[in-house]
């Protein structure tokens, strides 16, 4: 297992990071539809997967085999902190 990074919240095979947005013109909360832009966060989702063998990138960086995190197929949402937490996969609503 990869070491847990404290800036993420772990939730089954997914992990989530919340960052507060300042001075962004966005459409409000994507979860509840509220158009109020105050106190809005962006939530990044990453999924755990197992890399079978090392991958060498074009710039010679090596991605080691093992448990890795990917954003492939994951969604980032904007909205209220409470709404985003409820929208996480594996969280009982
Ligand atoms: Zn909301």
PDB file of the backbone (N, CA, C, O) and the ligand in Angstrom, with CONECT records:
HET     ZN  A 101       1
ATOM      1  N   UNK A   1       0.834  -1.215   0.000  1.00  0.00           N
ATOM      2  CA  UNK A   1       0.000   0.000   0.000  1.00  0.00           C
ATOM      3  C   UNK A   1       0.864   1.259   0.000  1.00  0.00           C
ATOM      4  O   UNK A   1       1.937   1.314   0.602  1.00  0.00           O
ATOM      5  N   UNK A   2       0.348   2.260  -0.700  1.00  0.00           N
ATOM      6  CA  UNK A   2       1.031   3.546  -0.680  1.00  0.00           C
ATOM      7  C   UNK A   2       0.792   4.224   0.671  1.00  0.00           C
ATOM      8  O   UNK A   2      -0.231   3.997   1.316  1.00  0.00           O
ATOM      9  N   UNK A   3       1.712   5.028   1.074  1.00  0.00           N
ATOM     10  CA  UNK A   3       1.571   5.737   2.344  1.00  0.00           C
ATOM     11  C   UNK A   3       0.453   6.767   2.238  1.00  0.00           C
ATOM     12  O   UNK A   3       0.275   7.402   1.198  1.00  0.00           O
ATOM     13  N   UNK A   4      -0.291   6.922   3.316  1.00  0.00           N
ATOM     14  CA  UNK A   4      -1.422   7.851   3.269  1.00  0.00           C
ATOM     15  C   UNK A   4      -0.959   9.298   3.383  1.00  0.00           C
ATOM     16  O   UNK A   4      -0.188   9.673   4.266  1.00  0.00           O
ATOM     17  N   UNK A   5      -1.471  10.091   2.439  1.00  0.00           N
ATOM     18  CA  UNK A   5      -1.177  11.515   2.411  1.00  0.00           C
ATOM     19  C   UNK A   5      -2.275  12.216   3.211  1.00  0.00           C
ATOM     20  O   UNK A   5      -3.461  12.068   2.916  1.00  0.00           O
ATOM     21  N   UNK A   6      -1.870  12.970   4.215  1.00  0.00           N
ATOM     22  CA  UNK A   6      -2.838  13.574   5.147  1.00  0.00           C
ATOM     23  C   UNK A   6      -3.777  14.597   4.512  1.00  0.00           C
ATOM     24  O   UNK A   6      -4.835  14.897   5.065  1.00  0.00           O
ATOM     25  N   UNK A   7      -3.391  15.136   3.347  1.00  0.00           N
ATOM     26  CA  UNK A   7      -4.259  16.141   2.734  1.00  0.00           C
ATOM     27  C   UNK A   7      -5.453  15.515   2.002  1.00  0.00           C
ATOM     28  O   UNK A   7      -6.291  16.231   1.453  1.00  0.00           O
ATOM     29  N   UNK A   8      -5.528  14.194   1.996  1.00  0.00           N
ATOM     30  CA  UNK A   8      -6.627  13.499   1.338  1.00  0.00           C
ATOM     31  C   UNK A   8      -7.510  12.817   2.369  1.00  0.00           C
ATOM     32  O   UNK A   8      -7.056  12.443   3.450  1.00  0.00           O
ATOM     33  N   UNK A   9      -8.800  12.659   2.009  1.00  0.00           N
ATOM     34  CA  UNK A   9      -9.726  11.863   2.809  1.00  0.00           C
ATOM     35  C   UNK A   9      -9.938  10.560   2.074  1.00  0.00           C
ATOM     36  O   UNK A   9     -10.272  10.555   0.889  1.00  0.00           O
ATOM     37  N   UNK A  10      -9.746   9.463   2.767  1.00  0.00           N
ATOM     38  CA  UNK A  10      -9.824   8.149   2.131  1.00  0.00           C
ATOM     39  C   UNK A  10     -11.187   7.530   2.335  1.00  0.00           C
ATOM     40  O   UNK A  10     -11.771   7.603   3.417  1.00  0.00           O
ATOM     41  N   UNK A  11     -11.686   6.917   1.270  1.00  0.00           N
ATOM     42  CA  UNK A  11     -13.054   6.451   1.239  1.00  0.00           C
ATOM     43  C   UNK A  11     -13.095   5.219   0.338  1.00  0.00           C
ATOM     44  O   UNK A  11     -13.359   5.343  -0.858  1.00  0.00           O
ATOM     45  N   UNK A  12     -12.840   4.038   0.888  1.00  0.00           N
ATOM     46  CA  UNK A  12     -12.807   2.831   0.066  1.00  0.00           C
ATOM     47  C   UNK A  12     -11.692   2.903  -0.965  1.00  0.00           C
ATOM     48  O   UNK A  12     -10.537   3.152  -0.619  1.00  0.00           O
ATOM     49  N   UNK A  13     -12.035   2.685  -2.231  1.00  0.00           N
ATOM     50  CA  UNK A  13     -11.039   2.742  -3.299  1.00  0.00           C
ATOM     51  C   UNK A  13     -10.839   4.148  -3.851  1.00  0.00           C
ATOM     52  O   UNK A  13     -10.151   4.338  -4.854  1.00  0.00           O
ATOM     53  N   UNK A  14     -11.440   5.124  -3.193  1.00  0.00           N
ATOM     54  CA  UNK A  14     -11.335   6.499  -3.661  1.00  0.00           C
ATOM     55  C   UNK A  14     -10.739   7.382  -2.577  1.00  0.00           C
ATOM     56  O   UNK A  14     -10.774   7.057  -1.390  1.00  0.00           O
ATOM     57  N   UNK A  15     -10.191   8.506  -3.017  1.00  0.00           N
ATOM     58  CA  UNK A  15      -9.766   9.508  -2.044  1.00  0.00           C
ATOM     59  C   UNK A  15     -10.150  10.881  -2.576  1.00  0.00           C
ATOM     60  O   UNK A  15     -10.273  11.090  -3.783  1.00  0.00           O
ATOM     61  N   UNK A  16     -10.335  11.809  -1.647  1.00  0.00           N
ATOM     62  CA  UNK A  16     -10.872  13.116  -1.995  1.00  0.00           C
ATOM     63  C   UNK A  16     -10.091  14.225  -1.326  1.00  0.00           C
ATOM     64  O   UNK A  16      -9.633  14.105  -0.190  1.00  0.00           O
ATOM     65  N   UNK A  17      -9.954  15.316  -2.077  1.00  0.00           N
ATOM     66  CA  UNK A  17      -9.291  16.494  -1.528  1.00  0.00           C
ATOM     67  C   UNK A  17     -10.193  17.703  -1.745  1.00  0.00           C
ATOM     68  O   UNK A  17     -10.714  17.913  -2.841  1.00  0.00           O
ATOM     69  N   UNK A  18     -10.371  18.487  -0.698  1.00  0.00           N
ATOM     70  CA  UNK A  18     -11.181  19.701  -0.789  1.00  0.00           C
ATOM     71  C   UNK A  18     -10.276  20.922  -0.753  1.00  0.00           C
ATOM     72  O   UNK A  18      -9.390  21.025   0.095  1.00  0.00           O
ATOM     73  N   UNK A  19     -10.506  21.848  -1.682  1.00  0.00           N
ATOM     74  CA  UNK A  19      -9.762  23.101  -1.654  1.00  0.00           C
ATOM     75  C   UNK A  19     -10.746  24.253  -1.794  1.00  0.00           C
ATOM     76  O   UNK A  19     -11.620  24.243  -2.661  1.00  0.00           O
ATOM     77  N   UNK A  20     -10.591  25.232  -0.937  1.00  0.00           N
ATOM     78  CA  UNK A  20     -11.504  26.373  -0.987  1.00  0.00           C
ATOM     79  C   UNK A  20     -11.187  27.226  -2.201  1.00  0.00           C
ATOM     80  O   UNK A  20     -10.025  27.441  -2.546  1.00  0.00           O
ATOM     81  N   UNK A  21     -12.254  27.711  -2.848  1.00  0.00           N
ATOM     82  CA  UNK A  21     -12.076  28.554  -4.026  1.00  0.00           C
ATOM     83  C   UNK A  21     -12.283  30.002  -3.639  1.00  0.00           C
ATOM     84  O   UNK A  21     -13.269  30.347  -2.988  1.00  0.00           O
ATOM     85  N   UNK A  22     -11.355  30.845  -4.040  1.00  0.00           N
ATOM     86  CA  UNK A  22     -11.462  32.275  -3.764  1.00  0.00           C
ATOM     87  C   UNK A  22     -11.523  33.022  -5.090  1.00  0.00           C
ATOM     88  O   UNK A  22     -10.744  32.763  -6.007  1.00  0.00           O
ATOM     89  N   UNK A  23     -12.457  33.943  -5.168  1.00  0.00           N
ATOM     90  CA  UNK A  23     -12.549  34.821  -6.325  1.00  0.00           C
ATOM     91  C   UNK A  23     -12.789  34.121  -7.645  1.00  0.00           C
ATOM     92  O   UNK A  23     -12.347  34.588  -8.694  1.00  0.00           O
ATOM     93  N   UNK A  24     -13.484  33.008  -7.595  1.00  0.00           N
ATOM     94  CA  UNK A  24     -13.768  32.282  -8.829  1.00  0.00           C
ATOM     95  C   UNK A  24     -15.186  32.601  -9.270  1.00  0.00           C
ATOM     96  O   UNK A  24     -16.103  32.646  -8.450  1.00  0.00           O
ATOM     97  N   UNK A  25     -15.361  32.818 -10.551  1.00  0.00           N
ATOM     98  CA  UNK A  25     -16.705  33.005 -11.070  1.00  0.00           C
ATOM     99  C   UNK A  25     -17.188  31.651 -11.571  1.00  0.00           C
ATOM    100  O   UNK A  25     -16.871  31.226 -12.682  1.00  0.00           O
ATOM    101  N   UNK A  26     -17.944  31.004 -10.740  1.00  0.00           N
ATOM    102  CA  UNK A  26     -18.468  29.696 -11.130  1.00  0.00           C
ATOM    103  C   UNK A  26     -19.965  29.684 -10.915  1.00  0.00           C
ATOM    104  O   UNK A  26     -20.539  30.619 -10.355  1.00  0.00           O
ATOM    105  N   UNK A  27     -20.582  28.622 -11.365  1.00  0.00           N
ATOM    106  CA  UNK A  27     -22.039  28.616 -11.381  1.00  0.00           C
ATOM    107  C   UNK A  27     -22.692  28.197 -10.070  1.00  0.00           C
ATOM    108  O   UNK A  27     -23.902  27.975 -10.031  1.00  0.00           O
ATOM    109  N   UNK A  28     -21.924  28.088  -9.012  1.00  0.00           N
ATOM    110  CA  UNK A  28     -22.514  27.696  -7.737  1.00  0.00           C
ATOM    111  C   UNK A  28     -22.259  26.239  -7.434  1.00  0.00           C
ATOM    112  O   UNK A  28     -21.294  25.654  -7.926  1.00  0.00           O
ATOM    113  N   UNK A  29     -23.129  25.646  -6.618  1.00  0.00           N
ATOM    114  CA  UNK A  29     -22.920  24.267  -6.187  1.00  0.00           C
ATOM    115  C   UNK A  29     -23.435  23.281  -7.233  1.00  0.00           C
ATOM    116  O   UNK A  29     -24.606  23.323  -7.612  1.00  0.00           O
ATOM    117  N   UNK A  30     -22.566  22.408  -7.689  1.00  0.00           N
ATOM    118  CA  UNK A  30     -22.946  21.425  -8.704  1.00  0.00           C
ATOM    119  C   UNK A  30     -23.766  20.283  -8.113  1.00  0.00           C
ATOM    120  O   UNK A  30     -24.389  19.515  -8.847  1.00  0.00           O
ATOM    121  N   UNK A  31     -23.766  20.175  -6.792  1.00  0.00           N
ATOM    122  CA  UNK A  31     -24.476  19.063  -6.161  1.00  0.00           C
ATOM    123  C   UNK A  31     -25.938  19.441  -5.873  1.00  0.00           C
ATOM    124  O   UNK A  31     -26.851  18.723  -6.281  1.00  0.00           O
ATOM    125  N   UNK A  32     -26.165  20.563  -5.173  1.00  0.00           N
ATOM    126  CA  UNK A  32     -27.532  20.935  -4.808  1.00  0.00           C
ATOM    127  C   UNK A  32     -28.130  21.984  -5.741  1.00  0.00           C
ATOM    128  O   UNK A  32     -29.329  22.253  -5.677  1.00  0.00           O
ATOM    129  N   UNK A  33     -27.309  22.580  -6.607  1.00  0.00           N
ATOM    130  CA  UNK A  33     -27.826  23.531  -7.582  1.00  0.00           C
ATOM    131  C   UNK A  33     -27.952  24.959  -7.078  1.00  0.00           C
ATOM    132  O   UNK A  33     -28.383  25.836  -7.826  1.00  0.00           O
ATOM    133  N   UNK A  34     -27.591  25.210  -5.837  1.00  0.00           N
ATOM    134  CA  UNK A  34     -27.639  26.553  -5.263  1.00  0.00           C
ATOM    135  C   UNK A  34     -26.654  27.466  -6.004  1.00  0.00           C
ATOM    136  O   UNK A  34     -25.492  27.109  -6.199  1.00  0.00           O
ATOM    137  N   UNK A  35     -27.124  28.624  -6.404  1.00  0.00           N
ATOM    138  CA  UNK A  35     -26.281  29.522  -7.214  1.00  0.00           C
ATOM    139  C   UNK A  35     -25.391  30.444  -6.384  1.00  0.00           C
ATOM    140  O   UNK A  35     -24.588  31.195  -6.937  1.00  0.00           O
ATOM    141  N   UNK A  36     -25.529  30.390  -5.071  1.00  0.00           N
ATOM    142  CA  UNK A  36     -24.710  31.222  -4.198  1.00  0.00           C
ATOM    143  C   UNK A  36     -23.249  30.765  -4.258  1.00  0.00           C
ATOM    144  O   UNK A  36     -22.939  29.607  -3.979  1.00  0.00           O
ATOM    145  N   UNK A  37     -22.361  31.685  -4.622  1.00  0.00           N
ATOM    146  CA  UNK A  37     -20.959  31.316  -4.808  1.00  0.00           C
ATOM    147  C   UNK A  37     -20.098  31.481  -3.565  1.00  0.00           C
ATOM    148  O   UNK A  37     -18.885  31.277  -3.610  1.00  0.00           O
ATOM    149  N   UNK A  38     -20.728  31.848  -2.458  1.00  0.00           N
ATOM    150  CA  UNK A  38     -19.933  32.005  -1.253  1.00  0.00           C
ATOM    151  C   UNK A  38     -19.620  30.650  -0.647  1.00  0.00           C
ATOM    152  O   UNK A  38     -20.443  29.735  -0.691  1.00  0.00           O
ATOM    153  N   UNK A  39     -18.447  30.526  -0.090  1.00  0.00           N
ATOM    154  CA  UNK A  39     -18.058  29.305   0.596  1.00  0.00           C
ATOM    155  C   UNK A  39     -18.157  28.068  -0.300  1.00  0.00           C
ATOM    156  O   UNK A  39     -18.808  27.080   0.040  1.00  0.00           O
ATOM    157  N   UNK A  40     -17.502  28.153  -1.435  1.00  0.00           N
ATOM    158  CA  UNK A  40     -17.538  27.065  -2.400  1.00  0.00           C
ATOM    159  C   UNK A  40     -16.151  26.400  -2.493  1.00  0.00           C
ATOM    160  O   UNK A  40     -15.113  27.061  -2.446  1.00  0.00           O
ATOM    161  N   UNK A  41     -16.182  25.099  -2.622  1.00  0.00           N
ATOM    162  CA  UNK A  41     -14.952  24.312  -2.664  1.00  0.00           C
ATOM    163  C   UNK A  41     -14.874  23.532  -3.964  1.00  0.00           C
ATOM    164  O   UNK A  41     -15.880  23.319  -4.639  1.00  0.00           O
ATOM    165  N   UNK A  42     -13.667  23.111  -4.303  1.00  0.00           N
ATOM    166  CA  UNK A  42     -13.524  22.146  -5.385  1.00  0.00           C
ATOM    167  C   UNK A  42     -13.060  20.842  -4.756  1.00  0.00           C
ATOM    168  O   UNK A  42     -12.154  20.823  -3.922  1.00  0.00           O
ATOM    169  N   UNK A  43     -13.692  19.761  -5.169  1.00  0.00           N
ATOM    170  CA  UNK A  43     -13.328  18.451  -4.649  1.00  0.00           C
ATOM    171  C   UNK A  43     -12.708  17.616  -5.771  1.00  0.00           C
ATOM    172  O   UNK A  43     -13.321  17.404  -6.817  1.00  0.00           O
ATOM    173  N   UNK A  44     -11.507  17.157  -5.538  1.00  0.00           N
ATOM    174  CA  UNK A  44     -10.812  16.315  -6.498  1.00  0.00           C
ATOM    175  C   UNK A  44     -10.965  14.863  -6.072  1.00  0.00           C
ATOM    176  O   UNK A  44     -10.784  14.526  -4.902  1.00  0.00           O
ATOM    177  N   UNK A  45     -11.297  14.017  -7.022  1.00  0.00           N
ATOM    178  CA  UNK A  45     -11.474  12.595  -6.742  1.00  0.00           C
ATOM    179  C   UNK A  45     -10.361  11.799  -7.414  1.00  0.00           C
ATOM    180  O   UNK A  45     -10.008  12.069  -8.562  1.00  0.00           O
ATOM    181  N   UNK A  46      -9.819  10.842  -6.719  1.00  0.00           N
ATOM    182  CA  UNK A  46      -8.839   9.924  -7.313  1.00  0.00           C
ATOM    183  C   UNK A  46      -9.207   8.493  -6.958  1.00  0.00           C
ATOM    184  O   UNK A  46      -9.753   8.219  -5.889  1.00  0.00           O
ATOM    185  N   UNK A  47      -8.898   7.588  -7.874  1.00  0.00           N
ATOM    186  CA  UNK A  47      -9.245   6.184  -7.707  1.00  0.00           C
ATOM    187  C   UNK A  47      -7.972   5.355  -7.588  1.00  0.00           C
ATOM    188  O   UNK A  47      -6.974   5.617  -8.258  1.00  0.00           O
ATOM    189  N   UNK A  48      -8.030   4.367  -6.734  1.00  0.00           N
ATOM    190  CA  UNK A  48      -6.880   3.486  -6.509  1.00  0.00           C
ATOM    191  C   UNK A  48      -6.861   2.379  -7.571  1.00  0.00           C
ATOM    192  O   UNK A  48      -7.901   1.812  -7.908  1.00  0.00           O
ATOM    193  N   UNK A  49      -5.682   2.084  -8.082  1.00  0.00           N
ATOM    194  CA  UNK A  49      -5.573   0.968  -9.027  1.00  0.00           C
ATOM    195  C   UNK A  49      -4.215   0.323  -8.852  1.00  0.00           C
ATOM    196  O   UNK A  49      -3.293   0.916  -8.292  1.00  0.00           O
ATOM    197  N   UNK A  50      -4.108  -0.893  -9.338  1.00  0.00           N
ATOM    198  CA  UNK A  50      -2.845  -1.619  -9.210  1.00  0.00           C
ATOM    199  C   UNK A  50      -2.105  -1.644 -10.539  1.00  0.00           C
ATOM    200  O   UNK A  50      -2.611  -2.159 -11.536  1.00  0.00           O
ATOM    201  N   UNK A  51      -0.900  -1.081 -10.540  1.00  0.00           N
ATOM    202  CA  UNK A  51      -0.064  -1.068 -11.736  1.00  0.00           C
ATOM    203  C   UNK A  51       0.786  -2.343 -11.738  1.00  0.00           C
ATOM    204  O   UNK A  51       1.573  -2.587 -10.823  1.00  0.00           O
ATOM    205  N   UNK A  52       0.603  -3.155 -12.801  1.00  0.00           N
ATOM    206  CA  UNK A  52       1.246  -4.483 -12.843  1.00  0.00           C
ATOM    207  C   UNK A  52       2.765  -4.421 -12.990  1.00  0.00           C
ATOM    208  O   UNK A  52       3.482  -5.202 -12.365  1.00  0.00           O
ATOM    209  N   UNK A  53       3.262  -3.488 -13.821  1.00  0.00           N
ATOM    210  CA  UNK A  53       4.717  -3.383 -13.981  1.00  0.00           C
ATOM    211  C   UNK A  53       5.129  -1.934 -14.169  1.00  0.00           C
ATOM    212  O   UNK A  53       4.302  -1.078 -14.482  1.00  0.00           O
ATOM    213  N   UNK A  54       6.413  -1.665 -13.976  1.00  0.00           N
ATOM    214  CA  UNK A  54       6.931  -0.305 -14.088  1.00  0.00           C
ATOM    215  C   UNK A  54       6.664   0.277 -15.471  1.00  0.00           C
ATOM    216  O   UNK A  54       6.697  -0.433 -16.476  1.00  0.00           O
ATOM    217  N   UNK A  55       6.402   1.565 -15.505  1.00  0.00           N
ATOM    218  CA  UNK A  55       6.208   2.257 -16.774  1.00  0.00           C
ATOM    219  C   UNK A  55       7.294   3.320 -16.880  1.00  0.00           C
ATOM    220  O   UNK A  55       7.508   4.100 -15.952  1.00  0.00           O
ATOM    221  N   UNK A  56       7.989   3.342 -18.046  1.00  0.00           N
ATOM    222  CA  UNK A  56       9.003   4.373 -18.258  1.00  0.00           C
ATOM    223  C   UNK A  56       8.408   5.431 -19.186  1.00  0.00           C
ATOM    224  O   UNK A  56       8.004   5.132 -20.310  1.00  0.00           O
ATOM    225  N   UNK A  57       8.362   6.657 -18.704  1.00  0.00           N
ATOM    226  CA  UNK A  57       7.810   7.746 -19.509  1.00  0.00           C
ATOM    227  C   UNK A  57       8.868   8.282 -20.469  1.00  0.00           C
ATOM    228  O   UNK A  57      10.051   7.962 -20.355  1.00  0.00           O
ATOM    229  N   UNK A  58       8.420   9.106 -21.419  1.00  0.00           N
ATOM    230  CA  UNK A  58       9.323   9.661 -22.440  1.00  0.00           C
ATOM    231  C   UNK A  58      10.476  10.450 -21.827  1.00  0.00           C
ATOM    232  O   UNK A  58      11.574  10.471 -22.383  1.00  0.00           O
ATOM    233  N   UNK A  59      10.239  11.095 -20.691  1.00  0.00           N
ATOM    234  CA  UNK A  59      11.304  11.879 -20.055  1.00  0.00           C
ATOM    235  C   UNK A  59      12.119  11.045 -19.061  1.00  0.00           C
ATOM    236  O   UNK A  59      12.811  11.584 -18.197  1.00  0.00           O
ATOM    237  N   UNK A  60      12.022   9.711 -19.204  1.00  0.00           N
ATOM    238  CA  UNK A  60      12.780   8.758 -18.378  1.00  0.00           C
ATOM    239  C   UNK A  60      12.312   8.652 -16.930  1.00  0.00           C
ATOM    240  O   UNK A  60      12.963   8.006 -16.108  1.00  0.00           O
ATOM    241  N   UNK A  61      11.207   9.272 -16.628  1.00  0.00           N
ATOM    242  CA  UNK A  61      10.637   9.104 -15.296  1.00  0.00           C
ATOM    243  C   UNK A  61      10.039   7.704 -15.227  1.00  0.00           C
ATOM    244  O   UNK A  61       9.384   7.252 -16.166  1.00  0.00           O
ATOM    245  N   UNK A  62      10.267   7.028 -14.117  1.00  0.00           N
ATOM    246  CA  UNK A  62       9.734   5.677 -13.965  1.00  0.00           C
ATOM    247  C   UNK A  62       8.573   5.689 -12.975  1.00  0.00           C
ATOM    248  O   UNK A  62       8.690   6.186 -11.855  1.00  0.00           O
ATOM    249  N   UNK A  63       7.459   5.134 -13.418  1.00  0.00           N
ATOM    250  CA  UNK A  63       6.344   4.955 -12.500  1.00  0.00           C
ATOM    251  C   UNK A  63       6.421   3.507 -12.033  1.00  0.00           C
ATOM    252  O   UNK A  63       6.253   2.577 -12.822  1.00  0.00           O
ATOM    253  N   UNK A  64       6.674   3.332 -10.753  1.00  0.00           N
ATOM    254  CA  UNK A  64       6.872   2.008 -10.192  1.00  0.00           C
ATOM    255  C   UNK A  64       5.573   1.211 -10.106  1.00  0.00           C
ATOM    256  O   UNK A  64       4.504   1.768  -9.854  1.00  0.00           O
ATOM    257  N   UNK A  65       5.678  -0.079 -10.317  1.00  0.00           N
ATOM    258  CA  UNK A  65       4.530  -0.969 -10.177  1.00  0.00           C
ATOM    259  C   UNK A  65       4.041  -0.951  -8.732  1.00  0.00           C
ATOM    260  O   UNK A  65       4.814  -0.717  -7.804  1.00  0.00           O
ATOM    261  N   UNK A  66       2.754  -1.199  -8.559  1.00  0.00           N
ATOM    262  CA  UNK A  66       2.191  -1.203  -7.210  1.00  0.00           C
ATOM    263  C   UNK A  66       0.893  -0.416  -7.194  1.00  0.00           C
ATOM    264  O   UNK A  66       0.325  -0.108  -8.242  1.00  0.00           O
ATOM    265  N   UNK A  67       0.434  -0.098  -6.000  1.00  0.00           N
ATOM    266  CA  UNK A  67      -0.799   0.671  -5.870  1.00  0.00           C
ATOM    267  C   UNK A  67      -0.536   2.119  -6.219  1.00  0.00           C
ATOM    268  O   UNK A  67       0.388   2.744  -5.697  1.00  0.00           O
ATOM    269  N   UNK A  68      -1.360   2.643  -7.109  1.00  0.00           N
ATOM    270  CA  UNK A  68      -1.228   4.022  -7.580  1.00  0.00           C
ATOM    271  C   UNK A  68      -2.598   4.691  -7.545  1.00  0.00           C
ATOM    272  O   UNK A  68      -3.631   4.035  -7.413  1.00  0.00           O
ATOM    273  N   UNK A  69      -2.574   6.004  -7.666  1.00  0.00           N
ATOM    274  CA  UNK A  69      -3.822   6.779  -7.731  1.00  0.00           C
ATOM    275  C   UNK A  69      -3.958   7.371  -9.119  1.00  0.00           C
ATOM    276  O   UNK A  69      -2.980   7.841  -9.700  1.00  0.00           O
ATOM    277  N   UNK A  70      -5.168   7.348  -9.651  1.00  0.00           N
ATOM    278  CA  UNK A  70      -5.422   7.943 -10.960  1.00  0.00           C
ATOM    279  C   UNK A  70      -6.656   8.825 -10.905  1.00  0.00           C
ATOM    280  O   UNK A  70      -7.549   8.612 -10.086  1.00  0.00           O
ATOM    281  N   UNK A  71      -6.698   9.823 -11.789  1.00  0.00           N
ATOM    282  CA  UNK A  71      -7.901  10.648 -11.918  1.00  0.00           C
ATOM    283  C   UNK A  71      -8.703  10.198 -13.116  1.00  0.00           C
ATOM    284  O   UNK A  71      -9.740  10.783 -13.428  1.00  0.00           O
ATOM    285  N   UNK A  72      -8.231   9.157 -13.794  1.00  0.00           N
ATOM    286  CA  UNK A  72      -8.927   8.638 -14.963  1.00  0.00           C
ATOM    287  C   UNK A  72     -10.316   8.149 -14.561  1.00  0.00           C
ATOM    288  O   UNK A  72     -10.458   7.338 -13.646  1.00  0.00           O
ATOM    289  N   UNK A  73     -11.323   8.643 -15.245  1.00  0.00           N
ATOM    290  CA  UNK A  73     -12.690   8.238 -14.946  1.00  0.00           C
ATOM    291  C   UNK A  73     -13.244   8.835 -13.668  1.00  0.00           C
ATOM    292  O   UNK A  73     -14.333   8.465 -13.230  1.00  0.00           O
ATOM    293  N   UNK A  74     -12.499   9.764 -13.062  1.00  0.00           N
ATOM    294  CA  UNK A  74     -12.951  10.387 -11.831  1.00  0.00           C
ATOM    295  C   UNK A  74     -13.525  11.769 -12.121  1.00  0.00           C
ATOM    296  O   UNK A  74     -13.251  12.364 -13.163  1.00  0.00           O
ATOM    297  N   UNK A  75     -14.314  12.261 -11.195  1.00  0.00           N
ATOM    298  CA  UNK A  75     -14.920  13.566 -11.417  1.00  0.00           C
ATOM    299  C   UNK A  75     -14.518  14.553 -10.324  1.00  0.00           C
ATOM    300  O   UNK A  75     -14.394  14.206  -9.149  1.00  0.00           O
ATOM    301  N   UNK A  76     -14.320  15.799 -10.759  1.00  0.00           N
ATOM    302  CA  UNK A  76     -14.097  16.892  -9.814  1.00  0.00           C
ATOM    303  C   UNK A  76     -15.377  17.705  -9.771  1.00  0.00           C
ATOM    304  O   UNK A  76     -15.977  17.991 -10.808  1.00  0.00           O
ATOM    305  N   UNK A  77     -15.790  18.074  -8.576  1.00  0.00           N
ATOM    306  CA  UNK A  77     -17.033  18.828  -8.406  1.00  0.00           C
ATOM    307  C   UNK A  77     -16.774  20.121  -7.673  1.00  0.00           C
ATOM    308  O   UNK A  77     -15.861  20.213  -6.853  1.00  0.00           O
ATOM    309  N   UNK A  78     -17.596  21.136  -7.977  1.00  0.00           N
ATOM    310  CA  UNK A  78     -17.590  22.380  -7.224  1.00  0.00           C
ATOM    311  C   UNK A  78     -18.809  22.392  -6.336  1.00  0.00           C
ATOM    312  O   UNK A  78     -19.860  21.875  -6.715  1.00  0.00           O
ATOM    313  N   UNK A  79     -18.687  22.970  -5.171  1.00  0.00           N
ATOM    314  CA  UNK A  79     -19.892  23.124  -4.358  1.00  0.00           C
ATOM    315  C   UNK A  79     -19.615  23.352  -2.891  1.00  0.00           C
ATOM    316  O   UNK A  79     -18.486  23.622  -2.482  1.00  0.00           O
ATOM    317  N   UNK A  80     -20.682  23.236  -2.104  1.00  0.00           N
ATOM    318  CA  UNK A  80     -20.567  23.378  -0.657  1.00  0.00           C
ATOM    319  C   UNK A  80     -19.828  22.175  -0.098  1.00  0.00           C
ATOM    320  O   UNK A  80     -19.944  21.060  -0.605  1.00  0.00           O
ATOM    321  N   UNK A  81     -19.082  22.419   0.937  1.00  0.00           N
ATOM    322  CA  UNK A  81     -18.325  21.361   1.589  1.00  0.00           C
ATOM    323  C   UNK A  81     -19.220  20.166   1.946  1.00  0.00           C
ATOM    324  O   UNK A  81     -18.883  19.022   1.643  1.00  0.00           O
ATOM    325  N   UNK A  82     -20.353  20.436   2.587  1.00  0.00           N
ATOM    326  CA  UNK A  82     -21.258  19.371   3.038  1.00  0.00           C
ATOM    327  C   UNK A  82     -21.797  18.577   1.846  1.00  0.00           C
ATOM    328  O   UNK A  82     -21.889  17.351   1.900  1.00  0.00           O
ATOM    329  N   UNK A  83     -22.152  19.285   0.774  1.00  0.00           N
ATOM    330  CA  UNK A  83     -22.697  18.629  -0.422  1.00  0.00           C
ATOM    331  C   UNK A  83     -21.637  17.726  -1.061  1.00  0.00           C
ATOM    332  O   UNK A  83     -21.933  16.606  -1.479  1.00  0.00           O
ATOM    333  N   UNK A  84     -20.412  18.223  -1.128  1.00  0.00           N
ATOM    334  CA  UNK A  84     -19.334  17.461  -1.754  1.00  0.00           C
ATOM    335  C   UNK A  84     -19.028  16.194  -0.961  1.00  0.00           C
ATOM    336  O   UNK A  84     -18.777  15.137  -1.539  1.00  0.00           O
ATOM    337  N   UNK A  85     -19.050  16.305   0.351  1.00  0.00           N
ATOM    338  CA  UNK A  85     -18.770  15.139   1.196  1.00  0.00           C
ATOM    339  C   UNK A  85     -19.856  14.093   0.977  1.00  0.00           C
ATOM    340  O   UNK A  85     -19.567  12.898   0.907  1.00  0.00           O
ATOM    341  N   UNK A  86     -21.117  14.543   0.868  1.00  0.00           N
ATOM    342  CA  UNK A  86     -22.227  13.609   0.620  1.00  0.00           C
ATOM    343  C   UNK A  86     -22.136  12.961  -0.752  1.00  0.00           C
ATOM    344  O   UNK A  86     -22.622  11.849  -0.954  1.00  0.00           O
ATOM    345  N   UNK A  87     -21.510  13.662  -1.697  1.00  0.00           N
ATOM    346  CA  UNK A  87     -21.420  13.159  -3.076  1.00  0.00           C
ATOM    347  C   UNK A  87     -20.302  12.142  -3.261  1.00  0.00           C
ATOM    348  O   UNK A  87     -20.166  11.563  -4.339  1.00  0.00           O
ATOM    349  N   UNK A  88     -19.496  11.916  -2.220  1.00  0.00           N
ATOM    350  CA  UNK A  88     -18.395  10.962  -2.347  1.00  0.00           C
ATOM    351  C   UNK A  88     -18.929   9.549  -2.504  1.00  0.00           C
ATOM    352  O   UNK A  88     -19.965   9.198  -1.940  1.00  0.00           O
ATOM    353  N   UNK A  89     -18.211   8.743  -3.276  1.00  0.00           N
ATOM    354  CA  UNK A  89     -18.607   7.361  -3.476  1.00  0.00           C
ATOM    355  C   UNK A  89     -18.388   6.575  -2.190  1.00  0.00           C
ATOM    356  O   UNK A  89     -17.390   6.758  -1.493  1.00  0.00           O
ATOM    357  N   UNK A  90     -19.330   5.706  -1.893  1.00  0.00           N
ATOM    358  CA  UNK A  90     -19.166   4.877  -0.715  1.00  0.00           C
ATOM    359  C   UNK A  90     -19.603   5.557   0.569  1.00  0.00           C
ATOM    360  O   UNK A  90     -19.463   4.986   1.650  1.00  0.00           O
ATOM    361  N   UNK A  91     -20.143   6.793   0.464  1.00  0.00           N
ATOM    362  CA  UNK A  91     -20.649   7.479   1.648  1.00  0.00           C
ATOM    363  C   UNK A  91     -22.152   7.275   1.721  1.00  0.00           C
ATOM    364  O   UNK A  91     -22.862   7.516   0.745  1.00  0.00           O
ATOM    365  N   UNK A  92     -22.636   6.835   2.862  1.00  0.00           N
ATOM    366  CA  UNK A  92     -24.074   6.632   3.021  1.00  0.00           C
ATOM    367  C   UNK A  92     -24.768   7.969   3.087  1.00  0.00           C
ATOM    368  O   UNK A  92     -24.408   8.839   3.880  1.00  0.00           O
ATOM    369  N   UNK A  93     -25.786   8.123   2.227  1.00  0.00           N
ATOM    370  CA  UNK A  93     -26.471   9.415   2.146  1.00  0.00           C
ATOM    371  C   UNK A  93     -27.625   9.483   3.120  1.00  0.00           C
ATOM    372  O   UNK A  93     -28.315  10.500   3.189  1.00  0.00           O
TER     373      UNK A  93
HETATM  374 ZN    ZN A 101     -24.694  22.503  -2.260  1.00  0.00          ZN
END
